[in-house]
């Protein structure tokens, strides 16, 4: 097995639907600009409340990708 090195960075996904959707949104956006994604960790979940009372689900996730 070859040696590997990974880098992790934090992204925050937001959704008006759910925490799961917030994670999916964050990962989807990360895939647009990063290659070699290997795993993710949900670090924090929180929510915001808009002036109209609607909830925004927020998920802070660390995504890891393999360095070339």
N, C-alpha and C positions, 0 to 999 in steps of 0.2 A: 504494500500500500504506500502510495506517495505521500510526502509531507504536504500539509495544507495550511493556509493562513486565511482567516476570515476577518472582516471588518463589520462592526455593528453600528447602526445609526438609528436614531429615534424619529419616528413619524407619528403624527396625530391625525387619525381619520375621524371624520364627523358625519353624522347621519341623522335624519329626522325620523328614522325607522327603529333602529335598535343598536345595541353594542356590537352584535355580530356584523351588521351591515357597516358600521363604522370601521371595524377591523378590515373587512373586505375592501372598502374604499381606500384605506391607507395602503394596503398591499397592492391593489391595482395601480395606484399612482406610482408607488415605488418601482413596480415592474416596468413602467414606461421609461424610466431613466437609468435603472440599475440592471446589470446582468449577473447571472450566477447566484441568484437568491437561493439560500439554502434552508433557512428556518426563520421563525419569528417568535417573540415572547411578548405577551400582553403584560405591560408594566403597570398600567393605571387605567381605571375607568372612571369617568366623571360625566357630568351633564351640565348643560347650560339651559337657562330659561329665558326665552325671548320676551320682548315687550308685549307680545300678544299671548303669552302664557304657554307657547308651544315649547316642547322639550327638544334639545339637540343632544344626542348621544355622542360622547367623545371617547376614543380609545387611543392611549399612547402605546405604541408598539415599537419594539426594537427589532429591526430586520437585519439579518446577517447575510453577507454575500462573500463569495470566494474571491480573493485577490489573484490576479493573473501572475 
